[in-house]
Every structure is written in structure tokens, then in C-alpha cells.
Amino acid sequence: MEKQQILIVEDNAIIALCVKKMLTDFGYEVVGHADSGEQAIQKAAEMLPALILMDIELIGKMSGIEAAEEIRRQSDIPVIYLTAYSDDTRLQQAKITAPYGYLIKPIQGRELYAAIEMALYKYKSESQQRQIAAHIQYAQKAESLGRMSGAVAHNFNNILATILGYAELMQIELPPDSPTQPMIQEILTATMRASKITRQILEYTGHIQSKPEKVHLSMLIRDMTPLIEISISKKITLTYDLMDKISVINVDLNQLRQIVLNLIANASEALEEHEGRITIRTEITEADRAFLSEPYLDADLPEGKYVVLEITDTGCGMDEDTKAKIFDPFFTTKFMGRGLGLPAVLGIVKQHRGAIKVFSNLGTGTTIKVLFPI
């Protein structure tokens, strides 16, 4: 098990040394020592420890309480106060910073250990609760948006059908050499483009009825190879790593093809016409609860075996902020020109009770894994 890292903030060198020895004996890692509030703020930002032991009275202009308040504003690190004073005034001042405990000097080893373990447990529990709350909020927002956008897309489709019908009728009624024919063709093209977008919205919101059938994912990828290869730049090298003895999955074949092509298009755009590599991989994986904990996945996905479609590119990659938004409808970056490509993928995957995982860092490319239940 990885050692929990602790920062000691104490202006008495002897006490700091004693506390460090106790922490080391208990199996913790002491990542640093600060003797002033200013130094504590700097080291907390640099080291991001799991917990800070903070003396209330410090050398310099800043007290431990003031330092803890600033650390709390900058980062989410639990603090336990160390103090030789137990007066109510000091404790009331310290309470404002929401500490995870108090220890009165001289500090006893078992009390120190118990306080740290309780603080770490409480912090972990609160973090999990925040994650669950964020998950629920996201799900509620997505459900509300899905109902609204699905209704809008359905009504918009009816309007487009009318426009398309009259444009086609005009095209038939007018002579082929009519100067109006090119304009009618523009109307038809734009209408079909709009119809495609509304279909993607319906797929994203799960309003298109799927027709599941048994599909061997690796065989499907092999059958799609010519289509995949003509859909990307010739500067890109395609690599296949397909598992032959893979379980069949129960999916809508046309929607699965769309998932593959959308992910390939996204990977291709990430390379921005530069030379690079896209790798298509299939496998079976064992997914536990931690693996299935992303906020845009269903909370009740079962642990167990999943068939995986993995698309990896050597493109520009994404930062955390971009990665968090790629499944939002119409979110685009300079390389993600197809604003509903990934949201449509997410909608289809959710409809099939699957999951998506995204791994990416700036400058190192992106891997997207789509998991289908067996």
C-alpha cells in the first residue's frame, strides 16, 4: 500500500523531529517541514500532501490558522491542528477553517495515529460523497437535457421533412437547366445536413430504437477495414490488434459501425493532417467499481467482464478541462470539428448499457475505450 504523505508545520524543531519520528514509525511518509505560515502555504502547493499537521502558533506574521485558511482556498487538503493551548477563543477561530482534528501538546503517539487515521477516513468519505453528488447532478442534468433535446429534434425533423419535400417537388417541376436548380440543390444539401444533426441528437438522447443482434467485434472491424482506411489521411498509419477469441456482444450493428467510424474520425482529426498512428484494438477486460466510476457513466453498471473497443491516436492529446467536456453536445476544439460525434457515441453506448473511458495527456495522444457488456 502506498504511504500517506504528511506535511509537518511546526516552529519548534525538537517537537517537529519527535512528530516526524512517530509518523515514520507508524508507516507514514513525511514529505516536508515548514516553520512559518508562508512556508507552509508554499510547500502545501508544491507537495500536495494527503494531510497537514499544523501548529497554531508559528514564527512570522502569519498564524497556523491563517495559513490553513489560505491552503484551504488553494487546495483541498485536510488539516489537523497542533497546539499547546486549549482556550475556547483559539478553538473558535480555528473552527472557521474546518479542521479535521485538534491535538494538544505534548502529543502522544497513539492519539496522533488515531487522529490522522480518522481525518484521512473522514476526508475520503467526504470526497466519495462529493463524487456521488456530482454523479447524480450530472445524471439529472443529462436526463433533463435529453428529454428536451429529443423533443426539439423530433419536431425539427418534421419541419425538415416539409422543407425537403417541397424542395424535391420544385426540383422535379422545374426544367433541369433552370437557373433555380443549383439553389434548390443547396437547399436539399443543407436540409440533409441538418437532418443528420437531428439524428445525432436523437442518438445521443437514446430516442432512436436500436435493433440488437449478436456481433463479433473483431470480425466487424476486419470487414470495415476498407471503409476505415479511405476515411483517414494517407499520412496516418493504421495498426490493428484484434482479439480473435472474443465474446460476441448484443448490439445494433449499424450503431456499432457508427461508433467505430466516429472514433476513427475523432482520432484522425486529433492528428491534424500530420503523420501519426491510429491503433484499433479489441479485448476482454474485467471492470471493477473504481474503473466504472466516471461521472458520465451510469452509476449502476455491473462489475464484471466487458468486450472492449480501444482506439488510440498519437495526436496532440487533451488537458483535463477539455477531456471533461468532450461528450458535451456541440463542444468543439480546433481538431474536434464534428461537434456531435462523441456525444452521439456516448448516447449509443449508454443505450447498450456500456461504458466509455478516456485516457489523454497533452502531447502524448488519446486512448478511448468503449466497453460492451458480455
C-alpha positions in Angstrom: 0.0 0.0 0.0 1.3 3.5 -0.9 2.4 5.5 2.2 0.2 8.5 3.0 2.3 11.7 2.7 2.2 14.3 5.5 3.5 17.8 5.8 4.6 19.0 9.3 4.2 22.7 10.1 5.8 23.4 13.5 8.3 26.1 14.5 9.8 24.1 17.3 12.5 22.0 15.8 12.6 19.4 18.6 8.8 18.9 18.5 8.9 18.6 14.7 11.6 16.0 14.9 9.7 13.9 17.5 6.5 14.1 15.5 8.4 13.1 12.3 9.8 10.0 14.1 6.3 9.0 15.4 4.9 9.4 11.9 7.7 7.3 10.3 7.2 4.6 12.9 3.5 4.5 12.1 4.3 4.0 8.4 3.6 7.5 7.1 5.9 9.5 4.8 6.9 12.9 5.9 7.3 14.9 2.7 8.4 18.2 4.3 8.7 20.5 7.3 7.7 24.2 7.5 8.2 26.6 10.4 6.1 29.5 9.2 2.7 30.1 7.7 4.2 31.5 4.5 6.4 28.4 4.1 3.5 26.1 4.8 1.4 27.6 2.0 4.3 27.3 -0.5 5.1 23.7 0.5 1.5 22.6 0.5 1.0 23.9 -3.1 4.2 22.2 -4.2 3.9 18.8 -2.5 0.1 18.4 -2.2 0.3 16.1 0.8 -2.5 13.8 2.0 -2.7 15.7 5.3 -1.1 18.6 7.1 -0.2 18.7 10.8 -0.4 22.5 11.6 0.9 24.2 14.7 -1.4 27.2 15.5 1.3 29.5 16.9 4.1 30.0 14.3 7.0 32.3 13.7 6.5 35.1 11.3 3.5 37.3 10.6 1.0 34.5 9.8 -0.5 32.1 12.3 -1.3 28.5 11.6 -5.0 29.3 11.4 -4.4 32.0 8.7 -2.1 29.6 6.8 -4.7 26.8 7.0 -7.4 29.2 5.7 -5.2 30.1 2.7 -4.3 26.5 2.0 -8.0 25.6 2.1 -8.7 28.3 -0.6 -5.9 27.0 -2.9 -6.3 23.2 -2.5 -8.4 20.6 -0.8 -6.0 19.2 1.9 -7.2 18.2 5.4 -5.5 19.9 8.3 -5.1 18.7 12.0 -4.1 21.5 14.4 -1.3 21.1 16.9 -1.5 23.5 19.9 -0.3 24.0 23.4 -3.4 26.0 24.1 -6.9 24.7 24.6 -8.7 28.0 25.3 -12.2 28.5 23.6 -11.2 31.6 21.8 -8.4 29.9 19.9 -10.5 26.9 19.1 -13.4 29.0 17.8 -11.0 30.9 15.5 -9.6 27.5 14.3 -13.1 26.1 13.6 -13.6 28.6 10.8 -11.1 26.7 8.7 -13.0 23.4 9.1 -10.1 21.3 10.5 -10.1 17.6 10.7 -9.0 17.5 14.3 -7.0 19.0 17.2 -4.1 17.6 19.2 -2.9 19.2 22.4 0.8 19.2 23.1 2.6 17.2 24.4 1.5 14.8 21.7 1.1 11.2 22.5 1.8 8.6 19.7 -1.4 6.7 19.8 -3.5 9.9 19.9 -1.6 11.1 16.9 -2.1 7.9 15.0 -5.8 7.8 15.8 -6.4 11.5 14.8 -4.6 11.0 11.5 -6.5 7.8 10.6 -9.8 9.4 11.5 -9.0 12.5 9.5 -8.0 10.5 6.4 -11.1 8.3 6.6 -13.4 11.3 7.0 -11.7 13.1 4.1 -12.0 10.0 1.9 -15.7 9.6 2.9 -16.5 13.2 2.1 -14.7 13.0 -1.3 -16.7 10.0 -2.2 -19.9 11.7 -1.2 -19.0 14.8 -3.3 -18.3 12.4 -6.2 -21.6 10.7 -5.8 -23.4 14.1 -5.6 -21.7 15.3 -8.8 -22.6 12.0 -10.5 -26.3 12.4 -9.5 -26.3 16.1 -10.6 -24.8 15.2 -13.9 -27.3 12.4 -14.5 -30.2 14.6 -13.6 -28.9 17.3 -15.9 -28.3 14.8 -18.7 -31.8 13.3 -18.3 -33.4 16.7 -18.4 -31.4 17.8 -21.4 -32.1 14.5 -23.1 -35.8 14.9 -22.8 -35.8 18.4 -24.0 -33.4 18.0 -26.9 -35.1 14.8 -28.0 -38.4 16.6 -28.3 -36.8 19.5 -30.1 -35.0 17.2 -32.6 -38.3 15.2 -33.2 -40.2 18.4 -34.0 -37.3 19.8 -36.0 -37.3 16.6 -38.1 -40.9 17.2 -39.1 -40.1 20.7 -40.2 -37.1 19.5 -42.2 -39.3 16.8 -43.9 -41.6 19.5 -45.1 -38.7 21.6 -46.5 -37.2 18.6 -48.1 -40.5 17.5 -49.7 -41.2 20.9 -51.2 -37.6 21.3 -52.4 -37.7 17.9 -54.1 -41.0 18.8 -55.7 -39.6 22.0 -57.1 -36.6 20.2 -58.4 -38.9 17.8 -60.3 -41.3 20.5 -61.6 -38.6 22.9 -62.9 -36.6 22.2 -66.1 -33.2 20.7 -65.5 -31.5 23.7 -67.0 -33.4 26.2 -64.8 -31.1 28.7 -63.1 -33.0 27.9 -59.9 -31.9 24.3 -59.8 -28.5 25.0 -58.2 -30.2 26.9 -55.4 -32.7 24.1 -54.9 -29.8 21.7 -54.7 -28.2 23.9 -52.0 -31.5 23.7 -50.0 -31.5 19.9 -50.3 -27.9 19.6 -49.2 -28.4 21.9 -46.2 -31.6 20.1 -45.2 -29.9 16.7 -45.3 -27.0 18.0 -43.3 -29.5 19.4 -40.7 -31.3 16.1 -40.7 -28.1 14.3 -39.9 -27.5 16.5 -36.9 -31.0 15.9 -35.6 -30.4 12.2 -36.0 -27.2 12.5 -33.9 -29.2 14.4 -31.2 -31.7 11.6 -31.1 -28.9 9.0 -30.9 -27.3 11.0 -28.1 -30.5 11.1 -26.1 -31.4 7.5 -26.8 -34.6 8.3 -28.8 -33.7 6.1 -31.8 -34.8 2.5 -31.3 -31.9 0.1 -31.6 -32.2 -3.4 -33.2 -29.7 -5.6 -31.2 -28.1 -8.7 -32.7 -25.1 -10.9 -31.9 -21.9 -9.3 -33.3 -18.3 -10.4 -33.2 -16.5 -7.1 -32.8 -13.1 -8.2 -34.2 -14.8 -9.6 -37.4 -16.7 -6.4 -37.8 -13.6 -4.3 -37.6 -11.9 -6.5 -40.3 -15.0 -6.2 -42.5 -14.9 -2.4 -42.1 -11.1 -2.1 -42.9 -11.5 -0.7 -46.4 -14.1 1.9 -45.2 -11.9 2.9 -42.3 -8.8 3.3 -44.4 -10.4 5.6 -47.0 -11.9 7.8 -44.2 -8.5 8.9 -42.9 -5.4 10.8 -44.3 -2.8 8.8 -46.1 -0.2 10.2 -43.7 -1.8 8.2 -40.9 -0.6 4.6 -40.2 -3.3 2.2 -39.1 -2.5 -0.6 -36.8 -4.8 -3.5 -35.8 -4.6 -5.6 -32.7 -7.7 -7.6 -32.8 -8.6 -10.5 -30.4 -9.8 -13.5 -32.3 -11.4 -15.5 -29.5 -13.6 -12.7 -28.2 -17.1 -13.0 -26.9 -20.0 -11.8 -29.1 -21.9 -8.7 -28.0 -25.6 -7.9 -28.3 -25.6 -4.6 -30.2 -27.3 -2.7 -33.0 -24.9 -3.4 -36.0 -25.4 0.0 -37.7 -24.9 1.9 -34.5 -21.8 -0.1 -33.7 -20.4 0.8 -37.1 -21.1 4.5 -36.4 -19.3 4.2 -33.1 -16.2 2.9 -34.9 -16.2 5.5 -37.6 -16.9 8.4 -35.2 -14.0 7.4 -33.0 -11.7 6.9 -36.0 -12.8 10.3 -37.3 -12.1 11.9 -33.9 -8.6 10.3 -33.8 -7.8 11.4 -37.3 -8.8 15.0 -36.6 -6.6 14.9 -33.5 -3.6 14.3 -35.8 -4.4 17.5 -37.8 -3.1 16.2 -41.1 0.3 15.3 -39.6 1.9 11.9 -39.8 0.9 9.7 -36.9 -0.6 6.4 -35.9 -4.1 5.1 -35.0 -4.3 1.8 -33.3 -7.6 -0.2 -33.2 -7.6 -2.9 -30.5 -10.2 -5.3 -29.2 -10.0 -7.3 -26.0 -11.9 -8.6 -23.0 -11.4 -6.8 -19.7 -12.5 -7.2 -16.1 -14.0 -3.9 -14.9 -14.3 -3.2 -11.2 -16.3 -0.4 -9.4 -13.3 2.0 -9.5 -12.9 1.5 -13.3 -16.7 2.3 -13.8 -16.7 5.4 -11.6 -16.5 8.2 -14.3 -19.2 10.8 -13.9 -20.7 10.4 -17.4 -21.3 6.6 -16.9 -24.4 5.0 -15.4 -23.9 4.6 -11.6 -25.4 1.1 -11.6 -23.2 -0.6 -14.3 -22.3 -4.0 -13.0 -18.8 -5.1 -12.3 -17.5 -8.0 -14.5 -16.3 -8.8 -17.9 -16.7 -6.4 -20.9 -15.7 -6.5 -24.5 -13.5 -3.5 -25.3 -13.1 -1.5 -28.4 -10.0 0.7 -28.0 -8.9 3.5 -30.3 -5.5 5.1 -29.7 -4.0 8.0 -31.6 -0.6 9.7 -31.4 -2.2 13.2 -31.8 -2.0 16.3 -29.6 -3.9 14.9 -26.6 -6.1 16.9 -24.3 -5.9 18.6 -20.9 -8.2 17.7 -18.1 -10.6 20.6 -18.8 -11.1 19.5 -22.4 -11.3 15.9 -21.5 -14.2 16.7 -19.1 -16.2 18.4 -21.9 -15.7 16.1 -25.0 -19.1 14.4 -24.5 -21.0 17.7 -24.2 -23.2 18.3 -27.3 -21.6 20.8 -29.7 -18.4 21.2 -27.7 -15.5 21.6 -30.2 -11.8 22.2 -30.2 -9.6 23.1 -33.1 -9.3 19.4 -34.1 -12.8 18.2 -32.9 -14.8 19.6 -35.8 -17.7 17.2 -35.7 -19.4 18.6 -32.7 -21.9 15.7 -32.1 -19.5 12.8 -33.0 -18.5 11.8 -29.5 -21.8 12.8 -27.8 -23.6 10.5 -30.3 -21.2 7.7 -29.4 -21.9 8.2 -25.7 -25.7 8.1 -26.4 -25.4 4.9 -28.3 -23.1 3.3 -25.7 -25.5 4.2 -22.9 -28.4 2.8 -24.8 -26.5 -0.5 -24.9 -25.7 -0.4 -21.2 -22.0 0.1 -21.9 -19.3 2.4 -20.7 -16.6 4.8 -22.1 -13.2 5.6 -20.6 -10.9 8.3 -21.9 -7.2 8.5 -21.3 -5.3 11.5 -22.6 -2.5 13.9 -21.8 -1.3 17.0 -23.8 1.3 16.0 -26.3 1.0 12.2 -25.8 -2.2 11.3 -27.7 -5.5 9.9 -26.6 -7.0 6.5 -25.9 -10.7 5.9 -25.9 -12.1 2.6 -24.6 -15.7 1.6 -25.3 -16.9 -1.2 -23.1 -19.8 -3.5 -24.1 -21.3 -5.9 -21.5 -21.0 -9.6 -22.3 
